[in-house]
Amino acid sequence: MDYLNTLLFGYYPYIAISVFFIGSLARYDRDQYTWRTGSSQFLRADELRLGSNLFHIGILLLFVGHFVGLLTPPEVYHALGLSTSAKQILAVIAGGVFGGVCLKGIIILIRRRLTDARIRATSSRMDIFILLLIGVQLALGLLTLPISLYHYDGANMLLLGEWAQRIVTFRSGAADQVSEIGIIFKLHLFLGQTLFLVFPFSRLVHVWSVPLGYITRPYQVVRKR
């Protein structure tokens, strides 16, 4: 069991991240035509708009929350006057709200993909798989919230944060930090890494093409003739 824990949470993260970056570069270099979302908006556009907006808003806020929450050392938020238990409660509330929004969106998108014959015909196996994978990951994440709220001392949060910080700084002992956490947390952690692993082989690569230039570009003045 110790060997499996080390494999899944000590070595697998580096495999997933390596595939994430190298696979993304390779796909961009070799297959740029598929570097898109493959929109099916012309098929039931209203439902797509609602589901897509809820999903993207939720997933972006969840990503930022996980990134900041996991990679911020306790000394930093303690210096800002935020205790570990307070951070735990804040994370549970934010995770519940953002996760609920994202889950609502992904349910709409999954139902749309699976129940509409025309959309199903234009969907690849990876399209369906990635939606289901994200849906399961979201459900697991929401299941961790009542457990985290019950253990309001933030013990699991500290262990997960230490694991993530050791991984990104290439320090040893990362897997040991999560060896005693609950199975739901481990499944959530494993599927999170798996999302990075399959990222380059799915339409998720369109994330790299987010049009950030729109934020800083000059206004366009349009006059009627």
N, C-alpha and C positions, 0 to 999 in steps of 0.2 A: 504493500500500500504506500509506503514511503517513496518507493521508486516511481509509482504512478503519479503521486503528488508532485514529485520533482519534475517528471516528464511534462505534465500538463501545465504546471505553473512556474516552472523554472526554465525549461527549454522551449516549450510550445510558443510562449509569447514572442521569442526572437524569430522563430520560424514564421509565425503569422505576420509580424511586422516586416520581415525581409521580403516575403511574398507580396505584401501590400505595396511596398515602394518599388521593388524591381518589376513586379508584374504590371503595375500602373505605367511605368516608363516603357516597358516592352510593348504594351498594348497601344500606347500613344504613338510609338515609333513605327509599329508594324501594321496597325489596323485602326487608323484614325476615323474611318467611316463609321465605325461602331461606337465612337466616342460621343454618344448622345443618349437621351432618355428613351427614344423610340415612342414618342407620345401617341396615345390613342384618344386624344381629346375630341376628335370628330365623332367618336362613339360614346354617347352619353356624357357630354361635356360638363353638365351641371354637377353630376355626382362626382366626377373626377376633380372638379375645382374645389368642392368642399373637402373631400377626402385628402387631396394633395396638400391643400393649405393647412389643414389640421395636422397632418403628418409632418410636414416640413417645419412648421413652427415648433411642434413638440420635440422633434428629433434634434433640432439645432439647439434648443434650450437645454435638453438633456445632455447633449454632448458637452456644451460649455460647463454645465453643472458638474458633470463627472470629471472633466478635465481639471477644473479649479479645485473641486473637492478632494480628488485623489492625490493631486500633485502639490497641494499646499501643505507645507510642514506645520505641525501643531504650534510650533513656536511663533509662526507668523500670525495666525488668527488669535492666539492667546495674547500677543502683543497689541492686537486691535481691540481687546476686551471681550472676545468671544470665547466662551468656555467650550469644552468638548461636547458636553451634553446639549448646550444651546445650538451648536453647529449641527449636531445629530438631528435635533428637532426641525431645524431650518431645512436640512437636507430631505427629511421625510416629507415635509409640507410641499417643498418645491418639486420633489420627485413625484409626489402624488398628483399634483396639478399638471405638470408637464407630461408625465407618463400617461395620465388619463386622456389628455388632449391628443397625444400621439397615438395611443391605442385606438381611440375612436376613429382617427383618420385611417389607420392601417386596416381596421375592420372593414371600413367602406371600400378601400382599395382591394382587399382580398375578395370580398363578396362580389365586387364588380368584375374582377378577373375570372372568378370561378363560375359565376352564374350567367354571365352574358356570353352566348355562343360565339358571337363575332369577335369579342375581345379575347376570349379564350383561344380562338383560332390564331390570333396575331401575337399571342404570348408564348415565349419560350419556356422551357422547363426551368431555366435559371430565374426567369422573371417570377414565376410562381414560388420557387424554392426560397428566393431571397425575401419575398414578402412574408411567407410563413415563418422563416427563421427570425425575422425582425419581430413578428407578432409574438412568437414564443418567448423571445428575449424580453420584450416589454412586459409580458405577463409574469415572467419570473421576477423581473425587477420590481413590479408592483407587489408581488408576494413577499418580497424581502422587507417591505415597509412596516407592516405590523410587528415583525420580529425586531426590527431596528428600534421601533418605538417602545417596545417592551424592555429592550436592553438599552435604556436611555443614557447609560454611561458612555456609550460610543465605542465600546470595545471592538466590535467588528469593523466599525469605520476606521479606527486607528490601524488595525491589522491590514485592511485592504489598502489604506493609504500608504503604509510602510511597504507593502508588496509592490505597488505601482512605482513608488519612488526608487526602490531598489532596482526594479527592472529598467527604468529609463536612465539610471545612473550606472548601470552595469555592475552593481554590487552583489556580492554573493548572499545566499540565505533568503532570497525572495520567497521561494516556495515554502520555506518553514513558517513564514508569517501567516499563511492561509491554511496550514495543515489541520487546524482545529476548528475552522469556521463551519457553519452548517452546510448541508448538501445543496440547499437552494442557492446560497451565495456562490458555491463552487460551480453549479450549473450556469448561473448567470455570468460568472467570470469566464467560464469556458466558451460559452456561446458568443460573448463579447469579443473574445480573441478570434473565434471562427469567422465572425463578420469581417474582420480585417483580412483573414486568409482568403476568403472568397471574393472580396471587394474587386480585384482587378478583372475577374471573370464575369462580372455582372454589370448591369447598367448603372450601378452606383458610382462608376468612374466619372459620371457627369458632374459630380461634386467638385472635381478639380477645375471645371470650366465655369464656376460661378462668376457671373459678370460683375466683379467688384469695381470695375471701371465706371459703372453707372453712378456710383456714389459720389465720385469726385469730378465727373465730366462737366463741362460748361452747359448751361441751359441752352436749349434749342428754341429759337424764336420763330414761330410759324405765323405768317400773315396770310390773310385771305387776299386773293387777287381782286 
